[in-house]
Amino acid sequence: MSKKVRLGMIGAGNIGRAHAEACQECTGLQVTAVCDVDAQRAKALAREYDIPHVFTGYKDLLAADVVDAVSVCTPNNTHMPITLAAIASDKDVLCEKPIAMNAQQARRMVAAAEKAGRILMTAQSARYTPAARFIKKLADRGKFGDIYYGKALWLRRAGIPKGWFQDAKQSAGGPLIDLGVHAVDLMWWLMGRPKPVAAFGVTFDHLGRSGQGMGDWGVGWNPGKFTVEDMVGALIRFEDGRALSLDISWAAHTADVYWMRIFGTKGGAQFMPDTTVYHTDGKTKLDVVPQLERWNQYAAENQHFVDCVRRREEPASPGSQSVTVMEMLDAVAKAARTGRMALIRTG
Ligand SMILES: NC(=O)c1ccc[n+]([C@@H]2O[C@H](COP(=O)([O-])OP(=O)(O)OC[C@H]3O[C@@H](n4cnc5c(N)ncnc54)[C@H](O)[C@@H]3O)[C@@H](O)[C@H]2O)c1
């Protein structure tokens, strides 16, 4: 494809705005349309980034022949219907995380894209950070040996996001699906995508339901309508005995904590917040703090999507991999609901 890819933004909220801003740094694309059910929001984004076409209905955008591809930046429950409609209109799709409400929906989206020969990439933005790219490169070179365990501690003290995030019908869950999808995707990818077989999990909603944990994120918060968890603990086991564990909250009586680590037979790494690589030489412990390049993860993600669209190549975070991620998240949620270990049957 020699011409620029004409990209349509569907959803002009927080992440839609971040994508529009990031696209200014990208080459080979032009944002030609924006759509939001909130007309004011769509118009404001169009004004700010000089986007020629504005819509309030995504079907109108898809019918207008003004885009080649779309970026789906709407609430989780709309990802599947919008993606299926876009694929049916011969558009390639960059879909925000989580790809869908559950694995079943994700499978439908992937099958539709494969059948139509369309690219479906999940916006797992954490994979496009300088730290993740660097650690992945080391992992692929075998610098950590076998990565047998991954651990994410991502605790917000008072960070319940507002609006639809708190409504299970629109979001499918709280921090497990909102933040856990990043943590699980990233660690599983760094481990080389082993086959998950079982999960155990616990979820809590004490603070969210009782009016605590609002913080700066909670404008417009209605605890009476809080139907998701505010904290999750989970252990996911893979076929070969490896595992990863999560402790993630939107709200908890704790200091804010944010780190992820991987543990391998030859070395380990912390890749958030301060990237550090851990090795041992004889009795000498080596802690290496790399001077990472800096870039905007959303710009890297959008550039990669557009490059894949132009070259008709599979992206580095294809929708098909998100099916397995959703299977893991579904299993954690099921285990939390039933109080029993949930078996995972992938595929
Ligand atoms: N990758 C990341 O780092 C990251 C960060 C934030 C959000 N997200 C994801 O992006 C998605 C959106 O989150 P957000 O924080 O931007 O939410 P938001 O509420 O700020 O924005 C969502 C926008 O979608 C619009 N909308 C809702 N239904 C629509 C429809 N049918 N058609 C067109 N527009 C519609 C809303 O009016 C709103 O403007 C979620 O899936 C979220 O998980 C990803």
The ligand as a MOL file (V3000), in Angstrom:
LIG
                    3D

  0  0  0     0  0            999 V3000
M  V30 BEGIN CTAB
M  V30 COUNTS 44 48 0 0 0
M  V30 BEGIN ATOM
M  V30 1 N -4.0910 0.6070 26.8390 0
M  V30 2 C -4.2590 1.4720 27.8060 0
M  V30 3 O -3.2970 1.9180 28.4170 0
M  V30 4 C -5.6570 1.9260 28.1470 0
M  V30 5 C -5.8350 3.0300 28.9890 0
M  V30 6 C -7.1360 3.4550 29.2460 0
M  V30 7 C -8.2220 2.7780 28.6960 0
M  V30 8 N -8.0180 1.6900 27.9000 0 CHG=1
M  V30 9 C -9.1660 0.9620 27.3090 0
M  V30 10 O -9.7770 1.8130 26.3340 0
M  V30 11 C -11.1990 1.6610 26.3520 0
M  V30 12 C -11.8400 3.0210 26.6380 0
M  V30 13 O -11.4090 3.4970 27.9100 0
M  V30 14 P -11.3980 5.0670 28.2390 0
M  V30 15 O -10.6570 5.2120 29.5220 0
M  V30 16 O -10.9470 5.8340 27.0770 0 CHG=-1
M  V30 17 O -12.9500 5.3070 28.5070 0
M  V30 18 P -13.7350 6.6740 28.4070 0
M  V30 19 O -15.0000 6.4820 29.1280 0
M  V30 20 O -12.8300 7.8120 28.7850 0
M  V30 21 O -14.0210 6.8380 26.8340 0
M  V30 22 C -14.8750 5.9810 26.1210 0
M  V30 23 C -15.5690 6.8020 25.0360 0
M  V30 24 O -16.3380 5.9360 24.2200 0
M  V30 25 C -17.5680 6.5900 23.8980 0
M  V30 26 N -18.5270 5.5630 23.4890 0
M  V30 27 C -19.2130 4.7090 24.2680 0
M  V30 28 N -19.9480 3.8720 23.5060 0
M  V30 29 C -19.7040 4.2090 22.2190 0
M  V30 30 C -20.1650 3.7200 20.9780 0
M  V30 31 N -21.0200 2.6910 20.8880 0
M  V30 32 N -19.7420 4.3190 19.8390 0
M  V30 33 C -18.8810 5.3740 19.8870 0
M  V30 34 N -18.4100 5.8890 21.0580 0
M  V30 35 C -18.8150 5.3010 22.1980 0
M  V30 36 C -17.9180 7.3500 25.1560 0
M  V30 37 O -18.8520 8.3910 24.9120 0
M  V30 38 C -16.5550 7.8520 25.5950 0
M  V30 39 O -16.2370 9.1170 25.0620 0
M  V30 40 C -11.4710 0.6010 27.4250 0
M  V30 41 O -11.6190 -0.6540 26.8150 0
M  V30 42 C -10.2400 0.6350 28.3190 0
M  V30 43 O -9.9900 -0.6080 28.9450 0
M  V30 44 C -6.7520 1.2860 27.6070 0
M  V30 END ATOM
M  V30 BEGIN BOND
M  V30 1 1 1 2
M  V30 2 2 2 3
M  V30 3 1 2 4
M  V30 4 1 4 5
M  V30 5 2 4 44
M  V30 6 2 5 6
M  V30 7 1 6 7
M  V30 8 2 7 8
M  V30 9 1 8 9
M  V30 10 1 8 44
M  V30 11 1 9 10
M  V30 12 1 9 42
M  V30 13 1 10 11
M  V30 14 1 11 12
M  V30 15 1 11 40
M  V30 16 1 12 13
M  V30 17 1 13 14
M  V30 18 2 14 15
M  V30 19 1 14 16
M  V30 20 1 14 17
M  V30 21 1 17 18
M  V30 22 2 18 19
M  V30 23 1 18 20
M  V30 24 1 18 21
M  V30 25 1 21 22
M  V30 26 1 22 23
M  V30 27 1 23 24
M  V30 28 1 23 38
M  V30 29 1 24 25
M  V30 30 1 25 26
M  V30 31 1 25 36
M  V30 32 1 26 27
M  V30 33 1 26 35
M  V30 34 2 27 28
M  V30 35 1 28 29
M  V30 36 1 29 30
M  V30 37 2 29 35
M  V30 38 1 30 31
M  V30 39 2 30 32
M  V30 40 1 32 33
M  V30 41 2 33 34
M  V30 42 1 34 35
M  V30 43 1 36 37
M  V30 44 1 36 38
M  V30 45 1 38 39
M  V30 46 1 40 41
M  V30 47 1 40 42
M  V30 48 1 42 43
M  V30 END BOND
M  V30 END CTAB
M  END
